[in-house]
Amino acid sequence: MATATIPQETKSKLLINVISIVIPLAVVVMLAFPAKLNFGEWTRVLPHFIGGINSLTTIALIAGLIFIKQKKVRLHRTAMMTAFALGSLFLICYVTYHISNSANKFSGEGNIRFIYFFFLVTHIGLSLIVLPLVLRALFYALTEQFIRHKNLVRYAYPIWLYVSATGVIVYLMLYQLFQQSEKIN
């Protein structure tokens, strides 16, 4: 596919901007909504699945970097598309869990609370920033605008990797290291 025409690129960037605004707003509304839907008990295991998705995403991102450094473009593309697909699956599982279950409360005490909340806040904040960056980087790669892709991923990649890795850290701290016994209403 050759470089995208200006009108198509403008449409694509508009779509990326709309998605980058709508998804976070929908998640905020969903989290703020007090009533939960009953999808069944199976949804209670989703945080563990989400932790696994974040772990696999982190591995795929690291593999993608290694492959492109080795000039293995096809493997890089596969790793990065895997990371993108896993990110999409994460979003579906995250929304499903939070519209059907109350948020968990971190039960760690003392200084570990500051560490946990640092990771949580930076994870959430940077996840809002990384979404449009990843979508644009994907667009540039798919339209073979490799110089623009490379220039953007210098910023997008470390943010995406941080968001993915801190997702694993938050999961481990919340569900494994400091298991909670109560829910936030």
C-alpha positions, 0 to 999 in steps of 0.5 A: 500500500502506498502512502495514504492520500491527504483526504484519507489520512485526514479521515483516518486521523479524525477516526483515531481522535474520535476513538481516543476520546470516546473509549476513555470517556466510556470507561469513565462513565462505566466506572462511575455507574454505581449499578452493576450488571449481572453477567455471572460469577465467571466475571470474577476471574477476569482480573487474573485473565487481564493480568495475563493479557498485560503480561503477554502484551509486555512480552510481545512489545519487548519481542517487537523491539528485539525483532526490529533491532535485528531487522526482522520486520515480519516478526516485528510486525507480528509481535506488534500486531499481537500486542495490539490485539491483546490490548483490544482483548484487554479493553473488552475484559476490563470493561466486562469486569468493571460493568459487572463487579465493584472495584477492588480496594487495595489493602496494603498498608504503610509506604506500599500504598504510595508505591501502589498508587504511584503505579496505578495513577501513572498507569491510568494517566499514561494509558490515556496518552498512549491510545492515540499514539498507538493508533497513529503508529499503527496507521503509519505502519499500515500505510507504509509511512515508515519514517513517520512511524519510526518518529512516533514510536520513539515516544509511543513505544516506551509509554506503551511498554510502561503502561503494559508493565505497570498493569502487571505490577498493579495486578500483582499488588492488588490481587496477589501480594496484598489480597483484598477482602472488601469491595468498594461500593 
